[in-house]
Amino acid sequence: MANLNVDSVKQRTFDAIVIGSGMSGGWAAKEFTGKGLKTLVLERGRDVKHIKDYPTTNMMPYEFEHRGELTAEMREKNPVVSRCYAFREDAMHFFVKDTEQPYVQEKPFDWIRGQQVGGKSLLWARQTQRWSDLDFEGPARDGYAVDWPIRYKDLAPWYSYVEKFAGISGNNDGLAELPDGEFLPAYPLNSVEDYFKKQLKSHYGNRHVISARCAHLSKPNQIHLDQGRAQCMNRVICQRGCPFGGYFSSNSSTIPWAERTGLMTLLPHSVVQEVIYDDKAGKATGVRVINAQTKETTEYYAPVIFVNASAFSTNQILLNSTSDRFPNGLGNDSGLLGKYVAFHNYRARITAEYEGFQEYATDGRNPAGGGYIPRFRNLHKQETDFLRGYAAGFRADRGQESDTSGFGVDLKKQLLNPSWGIWKVGSHMMGETIPKAESQLSLSKTRKDDWGIPLLNINLDYDANDNKMVADYHAQMEEMFTKAGFTNIKKTDSHQAPGLDIHEMGGVRMGHDPKTSLLNRYNQLHACPNVYVTDGACMTSTSTQNPSLTYMALTARAVDHAVSEMKKQNI
């Protein structure tokens, strides 16, 4: 019997455990297996195999029962997730429904989740921008949050490393505030987008429109072909899953790459209850997992553990990982676990029309989405009455219009002969929010989920700084649109709850001092160094850039460090 127990423990022991298979978890799996480590990847959702499990990817609009739209009943049952732009008939099977995994909204928060192998990497908007020292030095300059323990030079080679493998299209734009990278050919701006770029340059000099950088194979290199991926076909129905692997996802790239090594064990339907801490050994020894279908509990063991469950779920797991040594959550000596969370402010938009370039119309589809305006406020000095700043998207398009007046033969002719309408332009804001102690996550003391795990309480909101930023974005964009000759300018503030940006960050922040942070410069828990966090939970501040590229780079860097420390027997 004793031998059976020993054999059982052996079968459940690995060189590394990765919790989560999404953007950062997939990279951790790839890196660990690539370095020869037997790796267990735990995913709480179902398995999704590349191509095989994309049921709607080749469906035509008329093949959907509701032509791709949601029914009133579906919206009523899912008031939170139905607000997400990608939650539609063609992709709703990749989202967590509202009733499936409830959470507590102490203040309104739209928590958008995709729990399956690949996570939200199947659903992301694929925008990828590097951070610069202006971003990493932000907290040190204005004193909000704590100083990042790394700078751009620490992450630059890792940005290059992941960009080459993932495949990022873009231009080398020569902007200090948005460092250049290892790019595939960029998707070009159209006539009006390029016109606006030139207008900004002539009127301001320090404001720019660049081709949006995105994780699409505009022209694949050999490393992408080796992954089994092919050139992006510009279908722009990416949320369905891409059968070509034209955009980067864990499912098409890192997970299959790790699988080919023969060193990865992937367990879907695995709800991680807690990370196990051994008080005598003074380190984490494994994880306790509940089978989502059978409710059976199993323990798995490894000398190093990466927690990449997605920002808020990672916080939830660590808060629930209690022991005599850590009664308030794993590594939580500072009492800051779950605090200083933040997000991106996507409330503000502006639209207009342009009467020029009537000789041109949009041709084809742009998976990059058009242009990107890097942050231009408070870059080198404090120049406004709000902290930090915002970036913005910008796009222009020209649609066809049909005259629907009249009836009979004349109406039929009109419908069959549409004419090109006026150019429409639009922009949306991507604002940095400030992490605050009162913006926090905690575990419910009274409510538990179907697996007996306390529900997550989410308590964060906009503040005066965010409102001032929205007002400035509207004012600055209106001025820029006016100078460009755009007309019929309309500004909107959706007043949407935080969360629809789907860029939640923090709660397990990096820093120099264990008294004011949870993680060190290599993403190790200060108080439990064999546990690493490299998803959005690790972020000290949010900046304005889309965060996924930074998660990927931090993960590859952290795995390299972990393997080195294991060889030195430091962890």
RANOR-V78394 format. One record per residue. N is the residue number from 0. RES is the residue in three letters. NEAR is the number of other C-alpha atoms within 8 Angstrom. Layout:
N;RES;NEAR, N;RES;NEAR
//
This chain:
0;MET;4, 1;ALA;5, 2;ASN;6, 3;LEU;7, 4;ASN;8, 5;VAL;8, 6;ASP;8, 7;SER;8, 8;VAL;10, 9;LYS;7, 10;GLN;6, 11;ARG;9, 12;THR;9, 13;PHE;12, 14;ASP;10, 15;ALA;14, 16;ILE;15, 17;VAL;16, 18;ILE;14, 19;GLY;17, 20;SER;20, 21;GLY;15, 22;MET;15, 23;SER;14, 24;GLY;17, 25;GLY;14, 26;TRP;14, 27;ALA;13, 28;ALA;16, 29;LYS;12, 30;GLU;12, 31;PHE;14, 32;THR;14, 33;GLY;9, 34;LYS;7, 35;GLY;7, 36;LEU;10, 37;LYS;12, 38;THR;15, 39;LEU;12, 40;VAL;15, 41;LEU;15, 42;GLU;17, 43;ARG;13, 44;GLY;12, 45;ARG;10, 46;ASP;8, 47;VAL;11, 48;LYS;8, 49;HIS;10, 50;ILE;8, 51;LYS;7, 52;ASP;7, 53;TYR;12, 54;PRO;7, 55;THR;8, 56;THR;10, 57;ASN;5, 58;MET;7, 59;MET;6, 60;PRO;7, 61;TYR;6, 62;GLU;7, 63;PHE;11, 64;GLU;6, 65;HIS;8, 66;ARG;9, 67;GLY;10, 68;GLU;7, 69;LEU;9, 70;THR;7, 71;ALA;6, 72;GLU;6, 73;MET;9, 74;ARG;10, 75;GLU;7, 76;LYS;8, 77;ASN;11, 78;PRO;9, 79;VAL;10, 80;VAL;14, 81;SER;11, 82;ARG;8, 83;CYS;9, 84;TYR;6, 85;ALA;8, 86;PHE;12, 87;ARG;11, 88;GLU;11, 89;ASP;11, 90;ALA;12, 91;MET;9, 92;HIS;6, 93;PHE;10, 94;PHE;12, 95;VAL;12, 96;LYS;8, 97;ASP;11, 98;THR;7, 99;GLU;6, 100;GLN;8, 101;PRO;8, 102;TYR;8, 103;VAL;9, 104;GLN;9, 105;GLU;7, 106;LYS;8, 107;PRO;8, 108;PHE;11, 109;ASP;10, 110;TRP;9, 111;ILE;12, 112;ARG;8, 113;GLY;10, 114;GLN;14, 115;GLN;14, 116;VAL;16, 117;GLY;16, 118;GLY;13, 119;LYS;11, 120;SER;12, 121;LEU;14, 122;LEU;12, 123;TRP;7, 124;ALA;4, 125;ARG;10, 126;GLN;10, 127;THR;13, 128;GLN;10, 129;ARG;12, 130;TRP;14, 131;SER;12, 132;ASP;9, 133;LEU;10, 134;ASP;8, 135;PHE;13, 136;GLU;11, 137;GLY;10, 138;PRO;13, 139;ALA;10, 140;ARG;6, 141;ASP;7, 142;GLY;7, 143;TYR;8, 144;ALA;11, 145;VAL;11, 146;ASP;12, 147;TRP;13, 148;PRO;9, 149;ILE;8, 150;ARG;11, 151;TYR;10, 152;LYS;6, 153;ASP;7, 154;LEU;12, 155;ALA;8, 156;PRO;8, 157;TRP;11, 158;TYR;14, 159;SER;10, 160;TYR;9, 161;VAL;12, 162;GLU;12, 163;LYS;11, 164;PHE;8, 165;ALA;10, 166;GLY;15, 167;ILE;15, 168;SER;15, 169;GLY;13, 170;ASN;11, 171;ASN;7, 172;ASP;6, 173;GLY;7, 174;LEU;7, 175;ALA;6, 176;GLU;11, 177;LEU;11, 178;PRO;10, 179;ASP;10, 180;GLY;9, 181;GLU;8, 182;PHE;13, 183;LEU;12, 184;PRO;9, 185;ALA;12, 186;TYR;12, 187;PRO;6, 188;LEU;10, 189;ASN;9, 190;SER;8, 191;VAL;10, 192;GLU;14, 193;ASP;10, 194;TYR;8, 195;PHE;10, 196;LYS;11, 197;LYS;8, 198;GLN;10, 199;LEU;14, 200;LYS;11, 201;SER;7, 202;HIS;7, 203;TYR;7, 204;GLY;8, 205;ASN;6, 206;ARG;10, 207;HIS;10, 208;VAL;14, 209;ILE;10, 210;SER;14, 211;ALA;13, 212;ARG;13, 213;CYS;11, 214;ALA;13, 215;HIS;14, 216;LEU;14, 217;SER;11, 218;LYS;8, 219;PRO;12, 220;ASN;6, 221;GLN;6, 222;ILE;9, 223;HIS;13, 224;LEU;10, 225;ASP;7, 226;GLN;10, 227;GLY;8, 228;ARG;12, 229;ALA;11, 230;GLN;11, 231;CYS;13, 232;MET;6, 233;ASN;8, 234;ARG;8, 235;VAL;7, 236;ILE;8, 237;CYS;10, 238;GLN;11, 239;ARG;13, 240;GLY;12, 241;CYS;13, 242;PRO;9, 243;PHE;9, 244;GLY;14, 245;GLY;13, 246;TYR;12, 247;PHE;13, 248;SER;12, 249;SER;17, 250;ASN;14, 251;SER;13, 252;SER;13, 253;THR;13, 254;ILE;15, 255;PRO;11, 256;TRP;10, 257;ALA;15, 258;GLU;10, 259;ARG;7, 260;THR;9, 261;GLY;6, 262;LEU;12, 263;MET;13, 264;THR;9, 265;LEU;8, 266;LEU;9, 267;PRO;12, 268;HIS;12, 269;SER;13, 270;VAL;12, 271;VAL;13, 272;GLN;12, 273;GLU;12, 274;VAL;14, 275;ILE;10, 276;TYR;13, 277;ASP;9, 278;ASP;9, 279;LYS;4, 280;ALA;5, 281;GLY;8, 282;LYS;10, 283;ALA;14, 284;THR;12, 285;GLY;14, 286;VAL;12, 287;ARG;13, 288;VAL;13, 289;ILE;13, 290;ASN;12, 291;ALA;11, 292;GLN;5, 293;THR;5, 294;LYS;8, 295;GLU;6, 296;THR;8, 297;THR;8, 298;GLU;9, 299;TYR;12, 300;TYR;12, 301;ALA;12, 302;PRO;12, 303;VAL;14, 304;ILE;14, 305;PHE;14, 306;VAL;14, 307;ASN;16, 308;ALA;13, 309;SER;11, 310;ALA;15, 311;PHE;12, 312;SER;8, 313;THR;12, 314;ASN;14, 315;GLN;12, 316;ILE;12, 317;LEU;12, 318;LEU;14, 319;ASN;13, 320;SER;14, 321;THR;14, 322;SER;10, 323;ASP;6, 324;ARG;6, 325;PHE;12, 326;PRO;8, 327;ASN;8, 328;GLY;13, 329;LEU;15, 330;GLY;10, 331;ASN;12, 332;ASP;9, 333;SER;10, 334;GLY;6, 335;LEU;13, 336;LEU;12, 337;GLY;13, 338;LYS;14, 339;TYR;15, 340;VAL;17, 341;ALA;15, 342;PHE;14, 343;HIS;14, 344;ASN;13, 345;TYR;10, 346;ARG;11, 347;ALA;14, 348;ARG;12, 349;ILE;14, 350;THR;12, 351;ALA;13, 352;GLU;12, 353;TYR;11, 354;GLU;8, 355;GLY;5, 356;PHE;7, 357;GLN;7, 358;GLU;4, 359;TYR;6, 360;ALA;9, 361;THR;8, 362;ASP;4, 363;GLY;5, 364;ARG;7, 365;ASN;9, 366;PRO;8, 367;ALA;13, 368;GLY;7, 369;GLY;16, 370;GLY;14, 371;TYR;12, 372;ILE;12, 373;PRO;12, 374;ARG;11, 375;PHE;10, 376;ARG;9, 377;ASN;11, 378;LEU;11, 379;HIS;5, 380;LYS;5, 381;GLN;7, 382;GLU;6, 383;THR;7, 384;ASP;5, 385;PHE;9, 386;LEU;9, 387;ARG;10, 388;GLY;15, 389;TYR;15, 390;ALA;14, 391;ALA;12, 392;GLY;12, 393;PHE;14, 394;ARG;11, 395;ALA;12, 396;ASP;9, 397;ARG;11, 398;GLY;10, 399;GLN;8, 400;GLU;8, 401;SER;10, 402;ASP;8, 403;THR;7, 404;SER;5, 405;GLY;6, 406;PHE;7, 407;GLY;6, 408;VAL;6, 409;ASP;8, 410;LEU;12, 411;LYS;9, 412;LYS;8, 413;GLN;11, 414;LEU;10, 415;LEU;7, 416;ASN;7, 417;PRO;10, 418;SER;7, 419;TRP;9, 420;GLY;8, 421;ILE;10, 422;TRP;13, 423;LYS;11, 424;VAL;12, 425;GLY;11, 426;SER;11, 427;HIS;12, 428;MET;15, 429;MET;13, 430;GLY;14, 431;GLU;13, 432;THR;13, 433;ILE;9, 434;PRO;13, 435;LYS;11, 436;ALA;8, 437;GLU;8, 438;SER;13, 439;GLN;14, 440;LEU;15, 441;SER;10, 442;LEU;11, 443;SER;11, 444;LYS;5, 445;THR;5, 446;ARG;7, 447;LYS;10, 448;ASP;10, 449;ASP;5, 450;TRP;8, 451;GLY;6, 452;ILE;9, 453;PRO;12, 454;LEU;12, 455;LEU;11, 456;ASN;12, 457;ILE;13, 458;ASN;11, 459;LEU;12, 460;ASP;10, 461;TYR;9, 462;ASP;6, 463;ALA;6, 464;ASN;10, 465;ASP;12, 466;ASN;9, 467;LYS;10, 468;MET;12, 469;VAL;12, 470;ALA;8, 471;ASP;8, 472;TYR;11, 473;HIS;12, 474;ALA;8, 475;GLN;8, 476;MET;9, 477;GLU;10, 478;GLU;8, 479;MET;9, 480;PHE;12, 481;THR;9, 482;LYS;9, 483;ALA;9, 484;GLY;7, 485;PHE;12, 486;THR;9, 487;ASN;7, 488;ILE;11, 489;LYS;7, 490;LYS;9, 491;THR;7, 492;ASP;8, 493;SER;6, 494;HIS;5, 495;GLN;6, 496;ALA;9, 497;PRO;14, 498;GLY;12, 499;LEU;12, 500;ASP;10, 501;ILE;8, 502;HIS;10, 503;GLU;14, 504;MET;15, 505;GLY;18, 506;GLY;18, 507;VAL;16, 508;ARG;13, 509;MET;15, 510;GLY;16, 511;HIS;11, 512;ASP;7, 513;PRO;13, 514;LYS;6, 515;THR;10, 516;SER;15, 517;LEU;17, 518;LEU;17, 519;ASN;15, 520;ARG;10, 521;TYR;8, 522;ASN;13, 523;GLN;13, 524;LEU;14, 525;HIS;10, 526;ALA;9, 527;CYS;12, 528;PRO;10, 529;ASN;13, 530;VAL;12, 531;TYR;14, 532;VAL;14, 533;THR;15, 534;ASP;15, 535;GLY;13, 536;ALA;18, 537;CYS;16, 538;MET;13, 539;THR;13, 540;SER;11, 541;THR;14, 542;SER;11, 543;THR;12, 544;GLN;11, 545;ASN;9, 546;PRO;11, 547;SER;8, 548;LEU;12, 549;THR;10, 550;TYR;13, 551;MET;13, 552;ALA;13, 553;LEU;12, 554;THR;13, 555;ALA;13, 556;ARG;11, 557;ALA;12, 558;VAL;11, 559;ASP;9, 560;HIS;9, 561;ALA;11, 562;VAL;10, 563;SER;8, 564;GLU;10, 565;MET;9, 566;LYS;7, 567;LYS;7, 568;GLN;6, 569;ASN;6, 570;ILE;10
//
